[in-house]
Amino acid sequence: MLNVPSRYGLGQATCVRPPNSSDLTGSTHKPGDKKPEGPPTVENAKQRGYGVVFTIAPSPLNRSLIWAGSDTGLIHVTRDGGKNWKDVTPPGLSDWSRISLIEASHSDQAVAYAAVDRSRLEDQTPYLYRTRDYGLTWQAITNGIAPSSFLRAVREDTKSRGLLFAGTELGIYVSFDDGDHWQSLQLNLPVSSVRDLAIHENDLVVATHGRSFWILDNITPLRQVSDAEKAKAFWLYHPAEAYRIDNDSFPGTPIPPEEPTAENPPSGAVIDYFLKSPASKIQLEIFDAQQNLVRKFSSEDPIPKHPPVPVAERWFPKPEVIEKTPGMHRFVWNLTWRSSGGLSADDEAEYHNPSGPREVPGVYQVRLTVDGETQSQPLQVIMDPRSPATPEILQQQFDLAQEIYAETLEARSVLAEIGSVQKKLAEAQQTAGEQKPALKSALTEVQAEIGKILTNKEALADQVPGLQDAYTRLASALQVVESGDRAVPSQAIAVFKESSQQVKARIAEWSSFKQVKLPPLNQKLRDGNLTPIGLSEIEQEVEDLISR
């Protein structure tokens, strides 16, 4: 058994001696022995019962295999559940070398790692040991760790054999070859004493002496370093599982910049890739289990822009961009279906850009194409374990959202067409001026007809509203359907059905306008030596916009 170590200096052991074994701290003091005379010293403190078992490491592979390290510089191991202990201290390790942490391997029960702290002895040299034979022999593994960074902790990755993390007095290190070589993993972590490490699923959690917890989210790329090194030109990492979480999309008022805050992990699927050299064009595609294209991103996509508003830039999320420069890159897919493209700032201010439906849990395929060469990796999307939604509810929600989303895209493409036609008509009106009153009057009349399709401001309560309002209601129904992990509300279904009829009616009017009204108008423009409305060019522009 062990006692709690003293906060400063030495603690006095009051532990029970294991049967058939010596004290794990090296103490020879027995209960009932006469108290020695004179003050305790470093030389006689262990014999007088000072010292504690500082670290205990049960093997995750064998319940009977347990490692124990003391602050008196001893390492013991038992392979029969504590009935018998064996002293396996590395040779040359002197008294009061604190065994700060032992890590039993997750992949081989004969392997263990020991971090040793000798700072109390005015020795700041890093001491880190590895055994592969239950402690019969030990190897020092500190190559790459700074000379004054003495050890506090060591952990082995739970999934990737040979991937180690070391916590030192001056930061954190990583090894990809079972400790033979180390390199800094400091990144943005302040220089601080790293007292302990924990690996939780795909995250590395760090506890510092500054009473802080730091988390390195998603260490899956570190687990695939050897695979990436073998790649010829680029490497698409196997992404970690992505959780579908019903987060509120409204960002609210940001916290003031002077207030300390921690950054939350990204919401969605984190996709990492590595480029050994600059690329000309990169395309990222996501497919579902039926090989249907879900999303497509390209390095040639324009960077999304928000409309000009009197709001600080920090209120807006940083747009995701496919990077082409050499090195490591991370892209986050928000788990939504095909994007509806990006509008200009003027259009975006007038028409809301709907988000696609969220994907249901399942297996997807990520495909990365770099200058014609392609790599693919599977992606597992998992439901938030806290959600009560059943697969049936999620599928119903997705199917209805897909139907609504398809109609919003159609309505939005028509709105984009109308906006382009109105712009060209306004330019023609300005060119015609007062010199061509008949043509200007015809243009004004056509603008009024388009305005009725678009807004129908004079519509009565029982009449069909304009396409703008009908589209807004349709988008609102989509937002309600997607706003929670629960059965679709009947009110949302009712709004969708009503708005769908209204949108279809207005789209039919626009189709009739293009077939009946636009050809005669274009002829008048030609007769007036003005450029006709090139509808095919406008339709192609809109199609390119929507297909992004």
N, C-alpha and C positions, 0 to 999 in steps of 0.2 A: 504494500500500500504506500501512498505518497502523501506528504504534507504540502501545504501551500508554501511556495518559496518566499523568502523575505524580499521586500521591495528593494532594500539596499544591502549590498554585501552578502553575507552568508545567512542561510536559514538553518534552523536546528531541526534535524530529522527526528520524527517520532513515529517512524514507520515500522510495520511488522515485517520481520525477516521471512522471506519466502522459504517454504520447507525445502530441505536438502540443498540450500543455497546460502551463499554469503549475502550480506547486506548489499543492495544494488548501488549504494553510494560509497561503499568501501569502508564503512564505519565498523570498528571492532568493539564499540561500546555496547554493552548489554544491559537490559533492565535489571536494576538491583546492584549494579557495580558501584563501587565507591566513587564519589565525585573527585576527579583529579585536582590536585592543588595547583595554584598558579593560574594566570590568565591564559585564555586560548590564543593560539597563534596560527598563522597559515600552515605551519609545519605540523601542529598537533590537532588542528581543528577537526579533521576528518575522523581521527581516532576517538575523539570525544563526542561524536555523533552529529557534528555539523554537516550540512549538505542535504540536498533534496534530489529526488527523481524529477528532472526538469521536463522531460518529454517522453511520451509513450506513443508508440506507433503500431497498432494492430494491423496485420496484413489483410488487405481486402480480398486476398485469394485463399487464405487458410486461417480459419478462426483460432487455431491453436498456436499460430506463429505471432509472437509479439516482440517488439523491440523496445528497449528502455534506455534512456540516456540521462545521466546525472549532471549536476553543476559541479561535481568534483572530478569530471573528466573521464567517466567510465561509460561504456556501452555494453549492455547485456542483451541476450536474446534467449527466448524460450520457444521451443517447438512442440511443447506438450501442454499448452494452456496455462503455464505458470508453475507447474509442478517442479520443474528443474530449469535453472537459469545458467547461462554460460557467459563468462566474461570474454567479449570479443573486441575490446578496445583497440583501436589502431596503434601500432607500435610508435613509441616516441611521444605520445600525447601525455603531457605532464598533468599533475594534480591541478585542480581548479580550472581546467579548461572546460568551460560550460558547453555541454551538448545542447545547443539551443533548439534544435529540431531534427528529428529523424523522419524520413519519408520512406514508407514501405512501398515497393513497386506495385503498380496495378497490372503489370504484364508478366512478371516473373517473380515468384515468391522467394527466390534466392537473392534477389537484388534489393538493396536499400541504399539510401543516401543520408549522410549526416552532416549538418551544418554546425560548426564549432566556433564559439565566441571566446576569445582570450583577452578581451579588452580590459578586464579587471586586473590582468597581469601586465598591463601597459604594453600589450602586443596587439596591434591593429592589423596584422597580416591576415588575409582571408584564408580560412581553413575549411575545405569542403572535401568530403570523402565519399567514395562509392565502393560497394562490395557486390560481387556477383556469386558469392559462395557462402552465404549465410554468415558473413563476418570472419571467415577464416583468413581472408586477405583483404586489404583495403588499398585503393588507389587515390592519390590526391588529384582532384579535378578542379583547378582554379585558373587554368590558362585563359587569359582575356579579362579577368576580373582585376580592377584597379588595386594597387598594392595596399592601400589603406582602407579598402572597403571590406571590413570584417563581416562575417556571415551572421545573419539572423534567422533565415528560413530557406528551405528548399522544397520544391514541389514538383512532382512528375505529372505531366498531362494525363488525364484519365482516358484519352482515346488514342493518342499518337505516341507510340513507343519511341523513346529517345528524346522527346521534347521536354526539356526541364526549364524551370523558372527559379531564380535565386534572388532572395531578398537580402540586401546588404545594408550597412549603416549609411551608405551614400546613394542608394537607389536600387534599381532592379535590373537583372540580367536574364538573358535567354540563351539556351543551348539547343542546337538541333541534332547533335550527335552524342547524346547521352552523357554530356558533361565534358567531353574532350576539349571543346572550344566554347567560349562564351563571348557574347557581345551585348552591348547595352540595349535595353528595351525602354529607356527612359521616356522618349517621346515628349509629351507636355507635362509629365509628372514632375512636380517640384523635387529638388534634391532633398531627400528626407530619409530617415531611418525606416526601412520597410521591415516591420516586425512579423508579419505573417502573410501568407498567400492562400487563396482558395480558388479552385476551379469549379464553377457552377455551370453545368451544361456547356455552353459555348463562350462563356465569359470568364475573364480572369479578374478576381477581386483582390485588392491590395489594401492591407491595413498598415497605416504609418504611425510613427510615434507622435505625430502632430494631431492625434485623435481624429484622423480622417479616414474615410473609405473612398478608394478610387476603383473604378471598374473599366477595364479594357473590354469593350463590347466586341463580341464576335471574333474569336481568335481562330476561326476555321482556316484563314489563309496561312497562319503559322503552322498548322498541322499538315499543310500541303507544300511546304517550301521545297522539299526534295523533288516533287513532281514538277513544280514550276521551273526549277533550275535545269531540268532535262528538256524543256520546251525549246524549239528552234527559234521561233519568232515571237510567240505570245502564248499566254496561258489563261484559260478561263477556269477559275477555282470552282470546285463543287460547293455551291452555296449552302449555308446552314438552313435549318428549318425556319420557315417564316410563319409567324402567328398572325392570324386575322383578328384584329382587336377593334372593337367598336368605339374608337376615339371620337370625341367631339371635334368636328372640322373647324369650328369657329375659334380662331386663335385668341380672341379677346384682347384686352389691353396688355401689351408686353410689360414685364417687370422692369423697373428703371435700371439703366445700365450700371449704376453705382451699387446696386444691391447684389451681394454674392449669390449666385445660383449654380446649380449643377445642370449639365446638359443631359437631356433624355436621349436614349438610344433612338435611332431612326425607326419610323413606323413603316413596315412593309418588308419586302424581300431585299436583302443586301447582296448585291452581285459584285464580286471583285474580279478584276482581270489585271494581267501584267503584260506590258509591252517591252520588248528588248530594244526596239528602235522606233523612230517616229512612223506613224501610219498615215496613209492618205485618206482612207475612208473606213469607218467602222460602223457596223450595223448590229444592233442587239434586238433579238426577237424572242418572244415567249409564246409557246404553244401549249394547248391543253392536251389531255390524254387522247383525244380524237384527232390530234394534229391540226386543230383549228388555230389560226393565228389570233392570239389574244392581244398582244401589244407589239409595237415596232418602234424602235428608237434609232436615230442615226446621228452621226457626227455632223451631218449636213443640215440637220434641223435648225431652224432659227431659234435663238435663245428667247424663251417666253418673257414677255414684258407686261407689267401691270400698267393700268391707265394712270396718267399724271394726276395725283391727288396730293393735297397738303398733309401728308403723313410721313413720319420718319421712315427711312428705308429699312430699319431694323424690324419694323412691323411685318415685313413680307418675308416669306421663306425663300431661301436661296434655291434657284431653279436647278434641277438635275441636268447635267450636261455630259455627253459622251466625250471623254478626253482622248486625244490622239498622241500625246507626248509620251516619251519613254518613261517607264516606271510603273508603280503600283497605282491603280485607280479603283474607286468604289462608286457604284451607281445603285440607287435605291428605287425599286419599283413599288408603287403604292398599292399593288394588288387589285387594280381596277382594270376593267376591260378596255378595249381600244379607245384611244383618246379621240376627242372631236377636233383636234387641231388647235392652232393658235390664231387669234384674231389680232388685228391691229389695235392700237390703244383706243382709237375712236370707236371701232366696232365693239370692243370689249366693254366699253363704258355703257353701251346701249343694249347689248345682248349678252346675257349670262352664258358663260362657257360651261356646259354641263359636264360633269364627271361621269365616266362609264361605270357600270355596275361592278361591285366588288366580287371577286372570284370566290367560289365555294372551295372548301378544303379539298385537297387532292394532290396528285402528282402532275407537275408541269415540266416542260422542257425549256431550258434556256439555251439559245443558240447565238454565238458570237461569231461574226464574220469580219475578218481584218484583211483588207486588200485582197478579197477573193478566197482566202483560206478560212475554213469554218471549224469551230469546236462546239460541242454541246455537253451540257450537264443537267441532270435531273434536279428538280426543285420540289420539295415537299412543303405544301401549305397546310398548316394546322390551325384548328379552331381554338380560340381563346378558351382554356379549360374552365374559366369562370362563367362562360356563357351557357344559359339554359336552352339555347336554340337547338333543335334536332336537325339532322341532315335533311329531312323532308321539308321543314320550314325554310331552311336556307336555300334549297333548290327551288321552292315555290317563289321565294323572294327574288332569286336570281332570274328565273324565267320571266316573271312579270317586268322586272327592271330592264331586261334585255329588250322586251317588246316596246316599253316606253322609250328607252334610249334610242332605238332605231327610228322612232317617229320624231324624237327631238332633233336627231341629226338631219332628217329630211326637212323638217321645218326650218332648222337653222341654215341649211344650204339655200333654201328659198329666200330667207331673210338676207343672206349674203348676196344672192343674185339681185334682189330688189335694191339693196343698198348700192351696188355697183351701177345698176341701170340708172338709178336716181342721180348719182354723181355725174354720169355721162350726159344725162339730159340737162342737168344744171349747167354744165360746161357749154352745151349746144345753145341753151337759152342766152347765155352771156355772149356767145359769138354772134348769134343772130341779131341781138340788139334791137334797135328801133327801125333798122333798115328793112327788116323782113317781118312785118307785123303778123302776117298770116301764119308763118312758120312758128313764130314765138307763141301765138295763140294756141296752135296745135300742141306745142310742147307743154304749155301750161295745162291744157285739158288732159293730156296723158299723165302728167304729174299728179293731177287731182284724182284720176282713176287709180293710180298706183297707191296713193295715200289712203284711199278708201279700203283697198285690200290690206294695206299694212296696219292701219289704226282704226278705221271705221269709227271716227269720233262721234258721228251723228247717229250711231246705232241705238235703237231702243232696247229696253230690257229684255224683250223676247226675241231679239235679233242676234245673229252670229257676230261676236266681237271680231276685231281685227286680228291679223296673224300675230302681231306682237303680243297682245294680251293672251291669246290662246296658247302661244308658245310658252309664255311665262307660267301659265297654269300647268301646262304639261311638265315643264321642268320642276315645278314645285311638287307635283305628284311623284316624280322620280326621286326627289330628295326625301320625301316622306317614306317611300318604300325602302330606301337605302339607309334610313336614319337609325335603325336599331336591329338587333338580332331577335326578331320576334315575327309572329304572323303578320302579314300585310293588313293594315287597317282597312275596313270596308269603305271609309270615307275617301281614302286615297284611290281606291279602285273606282269609286264613283266619279271623282274629279278627273281621273285619267280617261274614262270612257266619254265623258262630256267634252273634255278638251280635245280628245282625239278626233271627234266628229267635227269640231270647229276648225281644227287645223287642216283636216282633209278638205273641208269646204273651201277654205281660203287658198289652199294649194291648187285646187281645181280651177279657181278663178284666175290664178296667176298663169297656169298652163294655157287657159283660154286666151288670156291677154297676150301671151307670147305668140300664139298662133294667129290671132285675129287682128289685134291692134298694132303690134310691133312692125309687121311687114309694110303696111301703108305709111307708117311714120318714117321708117328707114328710107322709103322712096322719096318722101318729102325732103328729108335731109340731103339725099343725093341731088335732088333737083335744086336745092339751095346751096350746092357745093360744100356741104358739111359732111363730116365723117359719120356714117351710119352706126347704129348700136351693134357691135359685134357680139352677139349673144353666145356663139359657140366658144369664143375666147373666154368670156366671163364664166360660162359653165365649166370649162376646163380648169380655170383658176380656182373655182369653188371646190371642184372635185379633188384637186391636189391638196387644198386646205383641209378638207374633211378627212382625207385618207391618211393623214399624218398620224 
